[in-house]
Amino acid sequence: MKIIKWLFYIFIVIVIIIVAIAVSTRMEGNRMYAKYASYTQEVLEKNYNLKPSTVKEEYQHIAYPKAFPLFDISVNSYQSDRLGKINSLDATMFFCMKMFTLMIRPDYGYNLPVLSVDFIFTPFGGRVFVIEVIDPAKIADENKKIYYGKMKARLPEVAQFESTGQRDWYKDFVTDFSIHKKTDRKNDDLLFDIYKTYLNAYIDMAKNAKPLTPENSKKLKQGLETYVSTLLSKGGPAVDVFKQILGPEGQQEYVRTVMFGIE
């Protein structure tokens, strides 16, 4: 009986520790999410007249599984001049991990890449920091060269951090100054400052972009279509999750219409 009693006490202690870690992770994640989300919204509203973009009701808030949601995802979607689709996702995973996601897909009339951001705040102060500048059409011009240079200049500052896994096919679409890193909370100030550099460089690049010729506009649209089709066929961390949650047909619709707004 004493053994059973001690095992019970040990079990209770373990549960308390797990709950404490989960609550601490969630609280820290909420703070970090709010920091990124409020800054992003402030900068976008300062530079653009944001207009709400329609999202199907069933995709505005996704809880999976419904009875005991391990994934809880809400999306705010906008559009504006030169920016064809702006998505901001508020995601909670396994009750405690927060994720901030931003996706900007440009208007096809301007020579701009897609900006895709995923920041995950994990237990014990862990950070997954992903900024992708996706440029499938690769139409060179001086405006892009200037602002790509501003982004690329920050890359050496994260070189010492551990890299996250990348799919082989990414290199055909994602620029070489995109960031896929893991680190911890002691680098929060640096990561936030780098994010601000990339976001503001993107916004300035969009504001200074010149209209494309019809031929190059078509090339830009086709490039993005190729990227999205490849993403769906070959997979990636986020789209694979949506396939599990929504099923193959729901995943296709969500990625194409909500994430990228290409249909």
N, C-alpha and C positions, 0 to 999 in steps of 0.2 A: 504493500500500500504506500509506503514512503517513497518508493521509486516512482510510482504513478503520480503521486503528489508533486514530486520534484520535476517530473517531465511536464506536468501541467503548468507549473510555475515558469519553467523554461519557455514553453510554448507561448504563454502570455507575454513574457518579456520580449520574445522575438516579434510577436504581433505589434507590440507597442513601438518597437524600434522601426519596423517597416512603416507603420502609420506615420511616425514622426518624420522619417525620411521623405515619404510621399507628400506630406503637408508642407514641409520645408521646400521641397523641389517645386511644388505648385505655386507657393507664395513668391519664391524667387523668379520663377518663370513668368508669373503674372506681371511682376514689376518690369522685367526686361521686355516682355511683349508690349506693355503700355508705352515704354520708352521709345521703341522702334515705331510702333503704330502712330503715336501722336506726332512724332517728328515727320514721318512720311506724309501724313495727312496735311500737316501744316505747310510743308514745302510744296506739295502738289496744288493745294488750294491757293497758295500765294502766286503760283505761276500759271495756273490753268483754271478755266471755268469748267469745273467737273459736272457732268450730267449723269444721273443714274442710268445704268445699263440694265436691261431686263434679264433676269435670271429665272428659269423655271422654278416654281414654288418648291418642288421636291428636291432641288439642289441648293436652295438658299441656306438650309441647315440640314446637315447629315449627321445622324447619330447611329453608330453601328457597334454591336447589335443593339436594337432599340431598347430591350429590357435591361441591358447592363452595358451601356456604351463605352467601349474601349477607345473608340474614335469619335470625337465630337468636333465637327467642322462647320464654321459659318463663313459665308463669303459676302463681301461688299464689292460691287462691280460698277465701274464708271467708264465714260468715254469723254474725249475732249478733242480740241483742235490738234492735229498731228499725232494724237495718241488714240489708236482705234479701240483699245481695250485695256483697262486698268483693273486688276483684281487684287484685293487684299484679303487674305485668309487668316482667320483666327482658329487655330486647331489645338485641341487638347488630346493627348494620347496616353492611354493607360492611366487615366485619372490625374496624372501629376505632371507629365511633360508638356510644355507649351511649345508651339511653333509659330513663328511669324513668317508669312509668305507674301511676297509681292511679285506680280507679273505684269509687265507693260509690253503690249504688242502695238507697234506703230501703225499709223495710217499708211496704206500702201503707196500713197502719193509722195512719200518722203524717204530718203535713203537712211534708214535707221534700223538698228538691230532690235531684238527682243531683250529686255532685261528681266531676268528671273532670279529671285532671291528666296532662300530658305534658311532660317536660323532656328535651330532647335536647342532648347535649354533642358539639359538632362540632369539626373541625380548627381549629387556631390559636386555641383558647380561645373559640370561638363558643358561644352559648347560645340555644336556642329554649325559651321559657318560656310554657306554656299552662295556665291554670287556668280551667275552665268550671264555672259554677254553672247547671245546666240545670233550669228550672222550667216544664215544659209546662202544668201545671194552673193555675198562678197563683192559688192559694187564699191570700188574704191573712190574716195573723194577727199578733199582737203579738210572738210569739216569733221568727218569721222576720224581722220588721222590726228587732228588736234586733241579731241576729247578721248580717243582711245589712248593717246599718250599720257593724259592725266591719270587715267585708270591704271595703266601699266606701271606708272612710276611708284605706285603703292605696293606692287607685288613683292619686292624684296623684304618687306616688313613682316610678311607671313611665311616666308620661306622655311623658317625653322620649325613651324608647326607640323603636326602629323597630317598627312594627306588622307582624304577619304577615298573610297573606291569610285572609279569612273568606268563606264562602259566603253568598250573599244570604239564604238561607232560615234561617240561624242565628238571626236577630233575633227570630223568632217563638217561640223556645224558650230561648235563652241569655240570661241576665241582662246588664244593661249594665255591671256591675262585674266581669265576667269579664275575663281578661287573655290577650292574644295578642301577645307581644312577642319581639323578637330583641335580644340585647346580647352582652356578652363577659364573660370571667372576672373582670374588675375589679369587677363588680357581684354576685359570688357571695354575699357576706354579706347584701346587701340582699334578693336573690331568695329566699334560704333563710329569712330572717326573715318575708318576706311569705307564703311558703308555710306557715310555722308558724302565722301569724295565721289564714289561711283554714282550715287543717285543724282547729285548735283551736276556732275559731268554729263550724265545722260539727259537731264532736263535742259541744260544749256545747249547740248548737241541738237536736241529736238527743236529748240527755239531758233537755232541758226541754220537748220537744214534747208536746202533749196529743193523746190519741187522736182520730181523725177519726170523724165520723158515717159510717154505711155509704154514704150518698149521696156524700159527699166522698171517701171511700176509693175508690169506683168511679171518680170523676172523676180522681183521681190516677193510677190504673192506666191508664185510657183515654188520659190525656195522655202518659204514658210510651210507651204502645203507638204512639201517633201520631208521637211523636218518633223512635222506632226505625224505624218504617216509612218515614218521610221520610228519615232518614239513609241507609237502604239504597237507596231509590229515587233520591235526588238526590246522594248520595255525600259523602265527606269524606276527608281524607288517610289516616287509619288504615283505614277500611273499604275504601277503594279498593285499598290494599296487600293486604288479606286476600282481596279478590276475585281479584287476580293470583296469590296464593299458593295459595289453596284452591279457586278456581273459584266460580261464582255460588252453587251449592247449599251448598258448604262455608262460604262467606262468610255466607250467611243463618243457617246453624246456629250458627256461631261467635259472630256478633254478638248473636243473640237469646238463646242458651243460656249462653254463656260470659261475654261482656262484660256483659250486662244481666240474665241469669237470668230472663227473662220467659216462658219455656216450660218 
